[in-house]
Amino acid sequence: MSTTPLPLQPGDYYFTPEGLMVFTEQYHRRRGTCCKSRCRHCPWGYGREKKSHSAEPSDS
């Protein structure tokens, strides 16, 4: 696997109000693999909380 970074294209990233660069899902998909860094826009869902569907009735 190559460790050479992909050249950035329009739509690959944006800057937060704090000035941090955030890679978009577009960039991650072009890269083709998950880095397991819990990226905000990870198309593979790594690091996201699993939604639990509780079978217990609510007390309301």
Biopython code that builds the backbone (N, CA, C, O; Angstrom):
import numpy as np
from Bio.PDB.StructureBuilder import StructureBuilder

atoms = [
    (1, "MET", "N", (0.850, -1.176, 0.000)),
    (1, "MET", "CA", (0.000, 0.000, 0.000)),
    (1, "MET", "C", (0.893, 1.237, 0.000)),
    (1, "MET", "O", (1.874, 1.306, 0.741)),
    (2, "SER", "N", (0.547, 2.203, -0.833)),
    (2, "SER", "CA", (1.330, 3.433, -0.953)),
    (2, "SER", "C", (1.005, 4.400, 0.182)),
    (2, "SER", "O", (-0.148, 4.514, 0.597)),
    (3, "THR", "N", (2.017, 5.088, 0.678)),
    (3, "THR", "CA", (1.803, 6.088, 1.719)),
    (3, "THR", "C", (1.853, 7.502, 1.150)),
    (3, "THR", "O", (1.831, 8.478, 1.899)),
    (4, "THR", "N", (1.922, 7.611, -0.184)),
    (4, "THR", "CA", (1.935, 8.910, -0.829)),
    (4, "THR", "C", (0.551, 9.543, -0.723)),
    (4, "THR", "O", (-0.433, 8.924, -1.128)),
    (5, "PRO", "N", (0.450, 10.764, -0.190)),
    (5, "PRO", "CA", (-0.866, 11.410, -0.084)),
    (5, "PRO", "C", (-1.468, 11.695, -1.454)),
    (5, "PRO", "O", (-0.750, 11.963, -2.417)),
    (6, "LEU", "N", (-2.790, 11.634, -1.526)),
    (6, "LEU", "CA", (-3.484, 11.968, -2.766)),
    (6, "LEU", "C", (-3.444, 13.477, -2.978)),
    (6, "LEU", "O", (-3.534, 14.239, -2.016)),
    (7, "PRO", "N", (-3.310, 13.912, -4.218)),
    (7, "PRO", "CA", (-3.433, 15.354, -4.470)),
    (7, "PRO", "C", (-4.861, 15.793, -4.126)),
    (7, "PRO", "O", (-5.820, 15.095, -4.455)),
    (8, "LEU", "N", (-5.001, 16.927, -3.477)),
    (8, "LEU", "CA", (-6.324, 17.404, -3.082)),
    (8, "LEU", "C", (-7.075, 17.960, -4.286)),
    (8, "LEU", "O", (-6.495, 18.594, -5.167)),
    (9, "GLN", "N", (-8.375, 17.706, -4.300)),
    (9, "GLN", "CA", (-9.268, 18.176, -5.352)),
    (9, "GLN", "C", (-10.360, 19.021, -4.713)),
    (9, "GLN", "O", (-10.593, 18.920, -3.509)),
    (10, "PRO", "N", (-11.036, 19.857, -5.506)),
    (10, "PRO", "CA", (-12.157, 20.628, -4.940)),
    (10, "PRO", "C", (-13.178, 19.689, -4.306)),
    (10, "PRO", "O", (-13.569, 18.690, -4.910)),
    (11, "GLY", "N", (-13.604, 20.008, -3.098)),
    (11, "GLY", "CA", (-14.588, 19.199, -2.384)),
    (11, "GLY", "C", (-13.974, 18.147, -1.480)),
    (11, "GLY", "O", (-14.710, 17.418, -0.816)),
    (12, "ASP", "N", (-12.654, 18.040, -1.429)),
    (12, "ASP", "CA", (-11.993, 17.041, -0.587)),
    (12, "ASP", "C", (-11.915, 17.452, 0.883)),
    (12, "ASP", "O", (-11.735, 16.601, 1.754)),
    (13, "TYR", "N", (-12.047, 18.739, 1.163)),
    (13, "TYR", "CA", (-11.893, 19.206, 2.537)),
    (13, "TYR", "C", (-12.592, 20.553, 2.723)),
    (13, "TYR", "O", (-12.964, 21.220, 1.758)),
    (14, "TYR", "N", (-12.760, 20.929, 3.989)),
    (14, "TYR", "CA", (-13.240, 22.261, 4.345)),
    (14, "TYR", "C", (-12.575, 22.647, 5.650)),
    (14, "TYR", "O", (-11.971, 21.810, 6.320)),
    (15, "PHE", "N", (-12.686, 23.910, 6.009)),
    (15, "PHE", "CA", (-12.112, 24.400, 7.254)),
    (15, "PHE", "C", (-13.233, 24.708, 8.243)),
    (15, "PHE", "O", (-14.248, 25.298, 7.874)),
    (16, "THR", "N", (-13.045, 24.310, 9.490)),
    (16, "THR", "CA", (-13.996, 24.622, 10.548)),
    (16, "THR", "C", (-13.797, 26.078, 10.964)),
    (16, "THR", "O", (-12.789, 26.686, 10.603)),
    (17, "PRO", "N", (-14.743, 26.652, 11.722)),
    (17, "PRO", "CA", (-14.559, 28.022, 12.206)),
    (17, "PRO", "C", (-13.291, 28.173, 13.052)),
    (17, "PRO", "O", (-12.746, 29.271, 13.162)),
    (18, "GLU", "N", (-12.826, 27.077, 13.646)),
    (18, "GLU", "CA", (-11.600, 27.115, 14.451)),
    (18, "GLU", "C", (-10.340, 27.038, 13.585)),
    (18, "GLU", "O", (-9.229, 27.165, 14.101)),
    (19, "GLY", "N", (-10.501, 26.834, 12.290)),
    (19, "GLY", "CA", (-9.366, 26.783, 11.376)),
    (19, "GLY", "C", (-8.802, 25.395, 11.131)),
    (19, "GLY", "O", (-7.721, 25.262, 10.556)),
    (20, "LEU", "N", (-9.518, 24.355, 11.559)),
    (20, "LEU", "CA", (-9.060, 22.988, 11.338)),
    (20, "LEU", "C", (-9.527, 22.483, 9.974)),
    (20, "LEU", "O", (-10.659, 22.738, 9.564)),
    (21, "MET", "N", (-8.658, 21.773, 9.283)),
    (21, "MET", "CA", (-9.024, 21.196, 7.988)),
    (21, "MET", "C", (-9.685, 19.837, 8.225)),
    (21, "MET", "O", (-9.150, 18.997, 8.948)),
    (22, "VAL", "N", (-10.843, 19.630, 7.615)),
    (22, "VAL", "CA", (-11.610, 18.392, 7.769)),
    (22, "VAL", "C", (-11.774, 17.754, 6.401)),
    (22, "VAL", "O", (-12.276, 18.389, 5.474)),
    (23, "PHE", "N", (-11.356, 16.508, 6.269)),
    (23, "PHE", "CA", (-11.530, 15.784, 5.015)),
    (23, "PHE", "C", (-12.975, 15.323, 4.885)),
    (23, "PHE", "O", (-13.600, 14.916, 5.864)),
    (24, "THR", "N", (-13.497, 15.393, 3.661)),
    (24, "THR", "CA", (-14.880, 15.011, 3.403)),
    (24, "THR", "C", (-14.968, 13.527, 3.032)),
    (24, "THR", "O", (-13.954, 12.862, 2.821)),
    (25, "GLU", "N", (-16.192, 13.033, 2.959)),
    (25, "GLU", "CA", (-16.416, 11.648, 2.544)),
    (25, "GLU", "C", (-15.845, 11.418, 1.145)),
    (25, "GLU", "O", (-15.317, 10.343, 0.858)),
    (26, "GLN", "N", (-15.948, 12.420, 0.278)),
    (26, "GLN", "CA", (-15.393, 12.323, -1.073)),
    (26, "GLN", "C", (-13.914, 11.946, -1.031)),
    (26, "GLN", "O", (-13.477, 11.049, -1.752)),
    (27, "TYR", "N", (-13.148, 12.631, -0.187)),
    (27, "TYR", "CA", (-11.710, 12.354, -0.089)),
    (27, "TYR", "C", (-11.462, 10.938, 0.423)),
    (27, "TYR", "O", (-10.636, 10.206, -0.122)),
    (28, "HIS", "N", (-12.179, 10.564, 1.466)),
    (28, "HIS", "CA", (-11.981, 9.229, 2.049)),
    (28, "HIS", "C", (-12.294, 8.132, 1.031)),
    (28, "HIS", "O", (-11.562, 7.147, 0.940)),
    (29, "ARG", "N", (-13.362, 8.293, 0.275)),
    (29, "ARG", "CA", (-13.716, 7.286, -0.733)),
    (29, "ARG", "C", (-12.651, 7.196, -1.819)),
    (29, "ARG", "O", (-12.321, 6.099, -2.269)),
    (30, "ARG", "N", (-12.106, 8.341, -2.246)),
    (30, "ARG", "CA", (-11.045, 8.301, -3.254)),
    (30, "ARG", "C", (-9.811, 7.616, -2.693)),
    (30, "ARG", "O", (-9.112, 6.906, -3.416)),
    (31, "ARG", "N", (-9.536, 7.824, -1.408)),
    (31, "ARG", "CA", (-8.371, 7.191, -0.784)),
    (31, "ARG", "C", (-8.554, 5.679, -0.739)),
    (31, "ARG", "O", (-7.598, 4.929, -0.934)),
    (32, "GLY", "N", (-9.772, 5.236, -0.485)),
    (32, "GLY", "CA", (-10.105, 3.829, -0.614)),
    (32, "GLY", "C", (-9.930, 2.951, 0.608)),
    (32, "GLY", "O", (-10.323, 1.785, 0.582)),
    (33, "THR", "N", (-9.350, 3.475, 1.680)),
    (33, "THR", "CA", (-9.182, 2.667, 2.887)),
    (33, "THR", "C", (-9.493, 3.497, 4.123)),
    (33, "THR", "O", (-9.444, 4.727, 4.095)),
    (34, "CYS", "N", (-9.810, 2.810, 5.191)),
    (34, "CYS", "CA", (-10.085, 3.469, 6.466)),
    (34, "CYS", "C", (-8.793, 3.556, 7.269)),
    (34, "CYS", "O", (-8.063, 2.571, 7.388)),
    (35, "CYS", "N", (-8.510, 4.737, 7.822)),
    (35, "CYS", "CA", (-7.294, 4.918, 8.622)),
    (35, "CYS", "C", (-7.553, 4.640, 10.103)),
    (35, "CYS", "O", (-6.622, 4.642, 10.908)),
    (36, "LYS", "N", (-8.808, 4.403, 10.462)),
    (36, "LYS", "CA", (-9.224, 4.104, 11.836)),
    (36, "LYS", "C", (-8.871, 5.225, 12.812)),
    (36, "LYS", "O", (-8.487, 4.982, 13.956)),
    (37, "SER", "N", (-9.014, 6.474, 12.323)),
    (37, "SER", "CA", (-8.750, 7.643, 13.161)),
    (37, "SER", "C", (-10.038, 8.321, 13.621)),
    (37, "SER", "O", (-9.997, 9.432, 14.151)),
    (38, "ARG", "N", (-11.173, 7.668, 13.424)),
    (38, "ARG", "CA", (-12.475, 8.189, 13.826)),
    (38, "ARG", "C", (-12.792, 9.503, 13.122)),
    (38, "ARG", "O", (-13.267, 10.451, 13.747)),
    (39, "CYS", "N", (-12.530, 9.552, 11.825)),
    (39, "CYS", "CA", (-12.757, 10.762, 11.035)),
    (39, "CYS", "C", (-14.244, 11.132, 11.043)),
    (39, "CYS", "O", (-15.114, 10.262, 11.056)),
    (40, "ARG", "N", (-14.508, 12.407, 11.037)),
    (40, "ARG", "CA", (-15.868, 12.931, 11.083)),
    (40, "ARG", "C", (-16.727, 12.425, 9.924)),
    (40, "ARG", "O", (-17.913, 12.153, 10.115)),
    (41, "HIS", "N", (-16.160, 12.295, 8.747)),
    (41, "HIS", "CA", (-16.920, 11.902, 7.556)),
    (41, "HIS", "C", (-16.516, 10.521, 7.025)),
    (41, "HIS", "O", (-16.536, 10.294, 5.816)),
    (42, "CYS", "N", (-16.157, 9.613, 7.910)),
    (42, "CYS", "CA", (-15.733, 8.275, 7.504)),
    (42, "CYS", "C", (-16.888, 7.536, 6.825)),
    (42, "CYS", "O", (-17.923, 7.308, 7.452)),
    (43, "PRO", "N", (-16.727, 7.158, 5.551)),
    (43, "PRO", "CA", (-17.803, 6.446, 4.874)),
    (43, "PRO", "C", (-17.949, 5.002, 5.349)),
    (43, "PRO", "O", (-18.948, 4.349, 5.046)),
    (44, "TRP", "N", (-16.967, 4.502, 6.085)),
    (44, "TRP", "CA", (-17.027, 3.129, 6.587)),
    (44, "TRP", "C", (-17.588, 3.066, 8.002)),
    (44, "TRP", "O", (-17.764, 1.974, 8.543)),
    (45, "GLY", "N", (-17.869, 4.209, 8.610)),
    (45, "GLY", "CA", (-18.508, 4.238, 9.917)),
    (45, "GLY", "C", (-17.602, 3.903, 11.087)),
    (45, "GLY", "O", (-18.098, 3.651, 12.185)),
    (46, "TYR", "N", (-16.289, 3.891, 10.889)),
    (46, "TYR", "CA", (-15.391, 3.542, 11.977)),
    (46, "TYR", "C", (-15.495, 4.568, 13.103)),
    (46, "TYR", "O", (-15.420, 5.774, 12.868)),
    (47, "GLY", "N", (-15.668, 4.075, 14.323)),
    (47, "GLY", "CA", (-15.692, 4.934, 15.496)),
    (47, "GLY", "C", (-17.041, 5.529, 15.829)),
    (47, "GLY", "O", (-17.172, 6.224, 16.836)),
    (48, "ARG", "N", (-18.053, 5.276, 15.008)),
    (48, "ARG", "CA", (-19.385, 5.789, 15.322)),
    (48, "ARG", "C", (-20.046, 4.904, 16.353)),
    (48, "ARG", "O", (-19.831, 3.693, 16.396)),
    (49, "GLU", "N", (-20.856, 5.540, 17.183)),
    (49, "GLU", "CA", (-21.605, 4.787, 18.188)),
    (49, "GLU", "C", (-22.611, 3.878, 17.493)),
    (49, "GLU", "O", (-23.288, 4.293, 16.552)),
    (50, "LYS", "N", (-22.704, 2.653, 17.955)),
    (50, "LYS", "CA", (-23.706, 1.736, 17.437)),
    (50, "LYS", "C", (-25.048, 2.120, 18.051)),
    (50, "LYS", "O", (-25.142, 2.337, 19.259)),
    (51, "LYS", "N", (-26.078, 2.205, 17.225)),
    (51, "LYS", "CA", (-27.407, 2.536, 17.736)),
    (51, "LYS", "C", (-28.022, 1.285, 18.326)),
    (51, "LYS", "O", (-28.175, 0.272, 17.643)),
    (52, "SER", "N", (-28.375, 1.362, 19.608)),
    (52, "SER", "CA", (-28.994, 0.208, 20.247)),
    (52, "SER", "C", (-30.501, 0.370, 20.201)),
    (52, "SER", "O", (-31.033, 1.451, 20.451)),
    (53, "HIS", "N", (-31.164, -0.695, 19.886)),
    (53, "HIS", "CA", (-32.622, -0.707, 19.840)),
    (53, "HIS", "C", (-33.095, -1.514, 21.048)),
    (53, "HIS", "O", (-33.195, -2.740, 21.010)),
    (54, "SER", "N", (-33.373, -0.796, 22.091)),
    (54, "SER", "CA", (-33.764, -1.426, 23.338)),
    (54, "SER", "C", (-35.170, -2.009, 23.231)),
    (54, "SER", "O", (-36.080, -1.366, 22.708)),
    (55, "ALA", "N", (-35.338, -3.221, 23.727)),
    (55, "ALA", "CA", (-36.633, -3.885, 23.715)),
    (55, "ALA", "C", (-37.407, -3.574, 24.992)),
    (55, "ALA", "O", (-38.548, -4.010, 25.149)),
    (56, "GLU", "N", (-36.786, -2.815, 25.916)),
    (56, "GLU", "CA", (-37.446, -2.507, 27.179)),
    (56, "GLU", "C", (-38.486, -1.393, 26.973)),
    (56, "GLU", "O", (-38.215, -0.402, 26.294)),
    (57, "PRO", "N", (-39.663, -1.565, 27.560)),
    (57, "PRO", "CA", (-40.689, -0.520, 27.446)),
    (57, "PRO", "C", (-40.291, 0.707, 28.256)),
    (57, "PRO", "O", (-39.608, 0.585, 29.273)),
    (58, "SER", "N", (-40.712, 1.889, 27.812)),
    (58, "SER", "CA", (-40.421, 3.109, 28.550)),
    (58, "SER", "C", (-41.463, 3.301, 29.636)),
    (58, "SER", "O", (-42.551, 2.730, 29.562)),
    (59, "ASP", "N", (-41.135, 4.113, 30.661)),
    (59, "ASP", "CA", (-42.028, 4.344, 31.795)),
    (59, "ASP", "C", (-42.889, 5.582, 31.596)),
    (59, "ASP", "O", (-43.321, 6.174, 32.585)),
    (60, "SER", "N", (-43.156, 5.999, 30.372)),
    (60, "SER", "CA", (-43.953, 7.211, 30.179)),
    (60, "SER", "C", (-45.408, 6.950, 29.988)),
    (60, "SER", "O", (-46.186, 7.887, 29.815)),
]
sb = StructureBuilder()
sb.init_structure("model")
sb.init_model(0)
sb.init_chain("A")
sb.init_seg("    ")
for serial, (resi, resn, name, xyz) in enumerate(atoms, 1):
    if name == "N":
        sb.init_residue(resn, " ", resi, " ")
    sb.init_atom(name, np.array(xyz, "f"), 0.0, 1.0, " ", f" {name:<3s}", serial, name[0])
structure = sb.get_structure()
